Amino acid sequence: MGEFDSVSRLGLLGAPSSVATHVPVRTPPEFDLESLRDTPGLLGEFERLVARWSVGPLVESPFLWPKAVDAPPELKAFYAIAHHWPAARLFGSQDFLRPLNKLARNGGRLTFITENQGSFRIALESTRGAWTLWACTLGNDWPWVPMDNVRLPDLLVTYGLQELVFGARYLTAHTKDAIESCTVGGGFVPLWRGTYIDDAEWTFLWHPSGAIAGKMDREGWYWCGQTRQGPLWKYLGEPEPNEAAAPVPQRSQQHRD
């Protein structure tokens, strides 16, 4: 392959998981990210969700990772998922996964996520074979700080869910009551909790109609992304399409009930 290595997402992740929770429940969850936390199957389960979410088909063309870029297998696997499911827009709508040709090192650290206005960056550094996550906020002159107790696969799932929400065809903001009290189609169910930049934590909920609602712990409302019209779309106000070229709504916009 010359300067690139062919990366198989299934080789890195294993087959997409269908593992259900070990806690007795009436109906097994459609996606079981939480019980696969700290296991090799987490990113495989995340890809299964991406396949359900995507409005476009799987792209079968090989994914090639540049040989000159040293990176952990989980990062390569996530890039492979983004490559094979382009309609899911995992390369970013709110924040951005750096394109392969723009992966850059800063002081020995490999920067792979940047905020949409450049307010922060997330990077990896290899020390004696172990990878550490680092974050830098508010410009190039601010110091890098380690993201203690954050695992790379967990961070990638949190980033990925955020981008699924903000890159959805229908994107709206709603009160906690509108989301948490929803009974349409069985209502929302827990999907994932994950730490992101500045120790802020996302809570994500899944709706069986194919919607994801996400709330940061410092905010009092949910962003809700939907890919298709249906009863939930009607319940949430029949929003207009969030066109691909349109900017993501600012957090200060008026919330819908």
N, C-alpha and C positions, 0 to 999 in steps of 0.2 A: 504493500500500500504506500511505499515511499515515506512521506512525512506524516502519514496518518495511520492510526490503528482502527480497524473496524470494531465497533462496540455493539454487542448484542444486548439489548435491554433484558431479555429473558435469561441470558447467561449470567448477568450480574444480579438480577433480582430473584431468579427462580420463576416458576410459572405464577401468573396472577393468583392471589390467594382467595379462597372462599371460606376461610376459617370464621366460625361464628364465636360469639362470646361464650366463656365458660360459666358465666353467671346465669342462672335460670331466668328466662324471660318468656313471655307469651309468644312473641314473634322474634326470631333472630334478626339482628340489624342487617340492613342491606349492605352496609360497609362497616367494617369493624377495625378501624384504625387504632383505636385506643388499646384494645387487647393485644395488638401487634407492636405496640411501642417497645423499644429495646430488643426487637427481634429482627432477623434478616428479612422477614416477609413484609415489613412495613411499606417499602416503596412499591412492591408488587401489588399490594392492596390499593395503594394510592393510584397506581396506573389503572387498576380495574375501575375505580371511581372516575378517572379521567375519560376512559373509554365510554362509560355511561353518559358522561356530561357532554362530550364533544358533539358538535353539530356537523362535523365532517368526518370522513373515514380515516382509518389507519393508513399512514403513508409507509409503503413497504421498502423504500429505498434505504440502503445501508447508512448507518450513522458512523461517521469517521471522527475520531478524536485525534487532535494533533500530538504526535509523539513527543514534541519538544515541551509540552505542558504536563508537568507532573501534578497529579491530582488523585484524591481518594476515589475508590470505585463507586461510592454512593453519589458523588457529584457527577461522574461520567454517566451513571445510570439515569440521573434526573435529566441531564441534557439529552439523553437518548429518548426519554419519554416525551420531552418537549419537541424533539425532532419528529417523532413518529405520530404525534397528535397535534399538528399545527393549529387546527381550528380551536383548540382549548386555550390558546394564547398564553402558554406558560412562560414565554419569553418576556411577558410583562405588559401591564396596562397601568398599574399604580406604581410599582417599583419594577426594576428590570434585571433580568438575567443577562449578563453580558454576552454578546455574540462570541463565538469561538475565536474569531479573528481579532477580537478586542480584549481577550483575557489578558490582564496585565498584572505584573508584580509591583508592589510598592514596599520597598524596604524588606524584600524577601517574602512578602505576603501576596497570595494570589487573590485578587479582588474578583468576586463573581456576582455580587448583587449591588446595585446602586439605586438610590432613591430617585424618584422621577424629577426632582428639582436639584439633585446633587447634595441634599442635606446629610446623607449618610452613605456609608459603604460597609459591606461585610466581606471579610476575606478569610483565607485559610493560610496557616503556616505549618510547615512540617519541621518537627524537631525530633531527631533520633527515631524517625519512623512513626511518630505520633502526630496527628493533626490537631491543631488548636484553632478555634473560631475567634476572630477579632472583629471589632466594630469601631468605626471612626465617624463622628458626627460633626456637622457644621464646618466643613471645609478641610482643605489639605493641611492647615497649620495646627489642627487639633490632634491630640494624642490618640493613638490606637489603644483600646482597652479590651482585655479578654472577655469573651462571652462565657462566663463560668457556668458550669453545669448544664450547658446546652449541647445536645448531640447534633451532629450534622444531619442525619436522616430526619430528625424531628423538625429542625429548622427548615429543611427543604419542603416538608409536608405543610408546615405553617405558611411559608411563602407561597407554595403552590395553591393552597386553598384561597389565600387572599387574592391571588391573581385570577383564579376561576371566578370569584365573585365580581371583581372589578372589570373583568373582561367579558362578562356575560352580556347576552343580547338585550336583556331587560335588567336595569340596575336602579334600585330605589332605596331610600332610607325610611325606616319605620320605628315606631316606639317599641319598647320592650314588650308591652302588653299586646300589641298587634301581632308580634311574632310568637311570643311564648304562650299566648292564649289561643292561638289559631287551632281550629279543629278541622279545617278543610283537608280532606284526603288523609286524615289521621294525625295531622299536625306535624310540627317539627320534632326531631329527636336529636340527642347529643351525637356529635360527630368527632370533635377533636378540640383539645385545648393545647396551645403551644406558645412558647415564649418567642418574642421577636426583638426588635431593636429597643435599647434602653430598658430592658427587662419588662416591657409591656407585654401583656398576655392576650392573645386572641381566644375567643370562644366561638366555635363554629357549630351550627346545627344543620341537619340535613332534612329535606322534605321529600317524601316518596315520589312526588311529581317531577323531581329533578331540579330542585332549588337548593341553594346554600345561603344561609344567613350567618353573618359574622359580626361580632361585637368585640371591641377592645375594652379592657378592664377599666380604662379611664373615661369611657364614653357611656352615655345613657341610652343609646339607640343601636339598632342593627342596620347594617347594609345587607340587602338581599339581592342576590343575582339569580336570574332565571334564564333558561335557554329556549323555553317553549311556552306557548300560550296554553291556558287551561283554566280549571276552576281556581287554582291558587293565584294565577295571573289576574283573574277577575277580582278575587278577594283583595288583592293588594293594589287595586285601583286601575287595572288595565294600562300599565305604563307604556309609553312610547319606546320604540327601540333605542338602545344605546349604541349608536352607529360606531363602527370600528374607528373612524377618524375623529370622533368627538372626544373632547377631554373628559376625564373622570370628574363627576360633580364634586365641588368643594365640600368639606365636612360641615361648613357653616350653613349650607342650604336648609331651607325649611323642611322639616320632617313630615312624612305623610303618615296619617293614622291608618 
